[in-house]
Amino acid sequence: MTVGANLVFALVTKSWQEAGERSQESEVTDTGKKVFDDLKIAAFSWAMVGPLTLKFFADYGAAVIRVETSLRPCVTRTSAPYKDNIPGINRSGYFNHFSANMMSLSLNMKSPQGLDVAKELIAWSDVVMENFTPGVMDKWGLGFQELKKIKPDIIMVRQNGFGVEGPYKNLAAFGMILSAIAGIPNYIGWPDGGPLPVGVGAYTDSISPRFASAALIAALEYRDRTGKGQLIDLAQFETALYFLMPGLLDTCVNDREPVRNGNAVEWAAPHNVYPCKGKERWCTIAVTEEVQWPALCSAVGKPWLAQDPRFDTLKRRKENEKELDEEIASWTKERTPEEVMNVLQAAGVAAGVVENASDVFEDPQLRRRGLFWPMEHGEMGAFTHLGTSMVLSETPAQAEAPSPCIGEHNEYILTKILGKTDDEFVELLAAGALT
């Protein structure tokens, strides 16, 4: 019973061609103008947190240029699964699923000519975004103070693991480490076991972009009013804590550490994941209000359970939770999770299918909202990219370009955006500045 880390992987490897043939309906109309049409972002980004932040702006019209290199490619470009199980720097589902509507510029930042190009790109940009370990950009001479000399009103977003200062600033900051140091595993697991890691390793990478997007929009508004840029110093470690506030409050006020309770909570019963008909099929059920308990009992054909002295109050249901779960499971295991959800939802009881990757990919709710964008990729062919979960009625996001192959836009960026001649472009190639 795991949805877990393989969810995204499975999404991008299933039914590529079929996905390309599906058409999605939409109630929104495109006005031709997008929210961020005039915004230009230079992205020195790595792993997931950068691309997931940039995706929001790219999908709504921003010109996003990812600066990367084949000498040390982004870890997501070298992570399985690969299209057709054929490894390749342009074939990773991890990278491509999240990178639609962006451009790729491959620069050798160790080359003087490559560094000069990076500075020209910064002069063109409104925003520079990076999520390396603090010190990397400064080593290249691209710290915030230097960026201001290149572009006085530049906005820099530094989205590091722990921020640009403090005793942790130079620690390795991959998702599992950040989740652990934030204390998230202490909330996951069973009472008689140890803490469990978050199933999706890049957990904080998925949290932090929401904060970064809001901060960048605020900085853009400030720049529009004052003409001044600024540095946004965002620590993924800190954003993760917003998901733990009840436990932190309990510790501060009551000096009480969190207890791992599996799927159980103090204020609800039944509250668990129950086995259903089929292999590895499950459904969640959560009775959070007393009125829902007799409704559930009637819906499952056991109205007498509502008056059973073991279960007639929340306190007693919690005291006899093992027997309670067995009663519920005896009903759910004879039905599909979809049947369980539909029956209980109709009775006013919260219930939901634990969807596997195939379920999510075919989910009618997600299909209706057009979350998956089938596009033709230059190397992989039909490939399903992730769309956007935010629908703006007047300025909707659109699938305009598939995820880029590494360095795919080198010539366009250098000649059309930065204004270099064809001869200058060739010279950069010969000097090894474009990798």
URTAVEN-V70664 format. One record per residue. N is the residue number from 1. PHI is phi as a letter, one per 20 degrees, with the letter a starting at -180 (* if undefined). NEAR is the number of other ideal C-beta (glycine too) atoms within 10 Angstrom. Layout:
{{N PHI NEAR} {N PHI NEAR}}
//
This chain:
{{1 * 11} {2 c 11} {3 e 16} {4 l 14} {5 f 15} {6 e 15} {7 g 16} {8 f 21} {9 g 18} {10 f 16} {11 g 20} {12 e 26} {13 d 21} {14 d 15} {15 l 16} {16 f 18} {17 f 10} {18 f 13} {19 f 20} {20 f 15} {21 e 9} {22 f 13} {23 d 7} {24 d 15} {25 f 8} {26 b 13} {27 e 9} {28 e 14} {29 c 10} {30 e 12} {31 e 10} {32 n 7} {33 d 10} {34 d 21} {35 g 18} {36 d 20} {37 g 12} {38 e 11} {39 e 19} {40 c 16} {41 c 24} {42 d 28} {43 d 28} {44 e 24} {45 d 26} {46 b 21} {47 m 20} {48 d 28} {49 f 28} {50 f 26} {51 g 27} {52 f 23} {53 f 28} {54 f 27} {55 g 24} {56 g 23} {57 f 26} {58 f 27} {59 f 26} {60 d 20} {61 o 19} {62 f 23} {63 e 21} {64 d 28} {65 d 25} {66 e 27} {67 e 22} {68 b 25} {69 b 19} {70 f 13} {71 f 12} {72 b 13} {73 f 18} {74 g 22} {75 g 15} {76 f 22} {77 f 20} {78 d 15} {79 d 15} {80 f 12} {81 e 18} {82 d 20} {83 g 21} {84 l 11} {85 l 9} {86 d 9} {87 f 11} {88 r 14} {89 f 17} {90 d 21} {91 d 21} {92 f 26} {93 f 23} {94 g 23} {95 f 26} {96 f 27} {97 g 22} {98 d 20} {99 c 27} {100 f 25} {101 m 26} {102 d 25} {103 d 20} {104 c 22} {105 d 27} {106 e 23} {107 c 25} {108 e 21} {109 f 21} {110 e 14} {111 e 18} {112 g 10} {113 f 17} {114 f 22} {115 f 17} {116 f 13} {117 f 24} {118 g 24} {119 f 17} {120 f 18} {121 f 23} {122 f 20} {123 f 13} {124 f 17} {125 e 23} {126 e 21} {127 c 25} {128 d 26} {129 d 26} {130 b 20} {131 b 26} {132 f 20} {133 f 16} {134 g 20} {135 o 13} {136 f 16} {137 f 21} {138 f 14} {139 f 10} {140 e 17} {141 m 13} {142 c 22} {143 f 18} {144 f 19} {145 f 10} {146 f 14} {147 f 23} {148 f 16} {149 f 10} {150 f 18} {151 b 19} {152 g 10} {153 d 13} {154 f 22} {155 d 24} {156 d 25} {157 d 25} {158 d 22} {159 d 28} {160 e 25} {161 f 26} {162 c 20} {163 n 17} {164 e 18} {165 b 10} {166 o 12} {167 f 7} {168 e 14} {169 g 16} {170 e 13} {171 f 15} {172 g 8} {173 c 24} {174 f 15} {175 g 24} {176 f 16} {177 f 15} {178 f 28} {179 f 25} {180 f 14} {181 f 17} {182 f 22} {183 n 17} {184 g 22} {185 g 17} {186 f 17} {187 e 17} {188 d 17} {189 p 16} {190 d 12} {191 g 9} {192 e 7} {193 c 10} {194 e 10} {195 f 14} {196 d 14} {197 f 16} {198 f 21} {199 g 13} {200 e 18} {201 g 17} {202 e 22} {203 f 22} {204 f 29} {205 f 26} {206 e 14} {207 e 22} {208 g 27} {209 g 24} {210 f 14} {211 f 18} {212 f 25} {213 f 18} {214 f 11} {215 f 18} {216 f 24} {217 f 14} {218 f 12} {219 f 20} {220 f 17} {221 f 10} {222 f 14} {223 f 17} {224 f 9} {225 e 8} {226 d 10} {227 m 9} {228 d 13} {229 e 22} {230 a 18} {231 e 17} {232 d 19} {233 d 16} {234 d 22} {235 d 24} {236 f 26} {237 g 22} {238 f 14} {239 f 20} {240 f 21} {241 f 15} {242 f 12} {243 e 15} {244 c 16} {245 g 9} {246 g 10} {247 f 18} {248 f 13} {249 f 10} {250 f 14} {251 f 14} {252 f 9} {253 e 8} {254 d 8} {255 l 7} {256 c 10} {257 e 10} {258 f 16} {259 d 13} {260 f 17} {261 c 13} {262 m 14} {263 e 14} {264 e 17} {265 c 13} {266 f 10} {267 d 9} {268 b 18} {269 a 25} {270 f 23} {271 b 23} {272 a 21} {273 d 18} {274 d 23} {275 f 16} {276 c 23} {277 f 14} {278 o 12} {279 e 4} {280 l 10} {281 d 21} {282 b 21} {283 b 23} {284 e 19} {285 c 25} {286 c 18} {287 e 24} {288 d 13} {289 c 14} {290 f 11} {291 f 9} {292 f 20} {293 f 20} {294 f 16} {295 f 18} {296 f 24} {297 g 22} {298 f 14} {299 f 20} {300 e 21} {301 m 9} {302 c 15} {303 f 13} {304 f 8} {305 f 20} {306 f 14} {307 d 10} {308 f 16} {309 f 8} {310 f 14} {311 c 22} {312 f 15} {313 c 13} {314 g 17} {315 g 9} {316 f 15} {317 f 23} {318 f 17} {319 f 14} {320 c 17} {321 f 17} {322 f 7} {323 f 13} {324 f 22} {325 f 21} {326 f 10} {327 f 17} {328 f 24} {329 f 17} {330 f 13} {331 e 17} {332 f 26} {333 f 14} {334 e 11} {335 c 19} {336 f 15} {337 f 25} {338 f 16} {339 f 15} {340 f 29} {341 f 21} {342 f 14} {343 f 18} {344 f 24} {345 f 13} {346 f 11} {347 e 16} {348 n 12} {349 d 24} {350 f 17} {351 b 22} {352 b 16} {353 f 19} {354 e 18} {355 f 18} {356 e 19} {357 f 18} {358 f 12} {359 f 15} {360 f 18} {361 f 22} {362 d 16} {363 g 15} {364 f 7} {365 f 8} {366 f 17} {367 f 14} {368 f 12} {369 e 17} {370 m 20} {371 f 18} {372 d 22} {373 d 23} {374 f 20} {375 b 20} {376 e 10} {377 e 21} {378 f 12} {379 d 15} {380 e 23} {381 m 13} {382 f 17} {383 b 26} {384 e 25} {385 e 23} {386 f 20} {387 e 21} {388 c 21} {389 e 10} {390 d 11} {391 d 14} {392 e 12} {393 f 9} {394 e 11} {395 c 18} {396 f 21} {397 f 25} {398 c 19} {399 e 17} {400 e 13} {401 b 17} {402 f 23} {403 g 25} {404 e 24} {405 f 19} {406 f 19} {407 m 19} {408 g 19} {409 d 19} {410 g 21} {411 f 15} {412 f 13} {413 f 25} {414 f 23} {415 e 14} {416 e 10} {417 e 17} {418 e 16} {419 m 10} {420 e 18} {421 f 10} {422 f 10} {423 f 8} {424 f 14} {425 f 17} {426 f 12} {427 f 13} {428 f 21} {429 f 14} {430 f 10} {431 e 13} {432 m 13} {433 e 23} {434 d 22} {435 c 20}}
//
